Amino acid sequence: MDVLHGLVAPLSDIAASPLFFVEVLVGGIAAGLLYSLVALGFVLIFKASGVFNFAQGVMVLFAALTLVGLMDRGVPAPLALLLSIAVMIALAFAIERVVLRPLVNQEAIILFMATIGLNFFLEGFGEMLWGANVKRLDVGIPDTSFRMAGILVNRLEMAAALTAAVLVTILAVFFQKTRIGRALRAVADDHEAALSVGIPLKTIWVVVWSVAGLVALAAGVMWGAKSGVQFSLSLIALKALPVLILGGLTSVPGAIVGGIIIGVGEKIAEVYWGPLVGGAIENWFAYVMALGFLLIRPQGLFGEKIIERV
């Protein structure tokens, strides 16, 4: 009983501090926006082809490895960034030509298995090109904190969150308001109907894989600057899965909302409930949230409800 009292007493002191709660909230939103950035890659490709891209996490790793590998070889950072963008676009062309084009109109499970093969290829190819050692990525923003209106804010996390928010907003507007975005939604609804009205399926696939590659590069830079560029970076895709479940696999706004819910939820759980169960809630809380949500609304907050005749 004394042990429980010792845990609850400091916990109540923390809960009584509004500023500390805001700090936890801000940290959760920052983490959630980074999760959203990774989840967007899944959403974009699924909307264009109906395929869950198992290789998205490795694309994040491969993009970050390319950038830091070029910088380690003496390439200036701006030029290395431009070359990394060119590499991810070239990768999109290669994937469309070698992987997707031969599998047009095949079952979704076949395309999914193809992305599993792509996952292991990119992982091995990245290790062969750039090595397997942990690499430090310096983006010029110190990993230090400062106080803003009495709230402790991490500079690197804030910059990463703002970058993610800007990119997410640009992508949401791009796919809702532009001609290419409307064409992508048409392809997602019906491949054959889109082809019949003159929408080039191959071009749309190249565009969407290119955008997913650029999103992977942005996510790789943000996460690499925070925790170093290492092969465990590919596992960040696993944290995007609860985001997709909450937001919906076909919704760009859903990726944003789902990411913020997951980010805020796991931070609050770790800080306020963690001491009661020994801590480490942050590692698994998102998956418990996703599991509970699957029982209530399997299609997600913004996903489309699928009704099939059986």
VENBELCOR-V22939 format. One line per field, one symbol per residue. burial: # if it has 16 or more other ideal C-beta (glycine too) atoms within 10 Angstrom, else .. A space follows every 50 residues. Layout:
# VENBELCOR-V22939
burial: ???
This chain:
# VENBELCOR-V22939
burial: ..........#.........#.##.######################### #####################...#....##..##.###.##..##..## ..........#..##..##..##..#...#....#.#.#........... #.##.######.###.##..##..#.....#.##.###..#..#....#. #..#######################.###..##.##.############ #####################..##.....##..###.##..#.....## ###.......
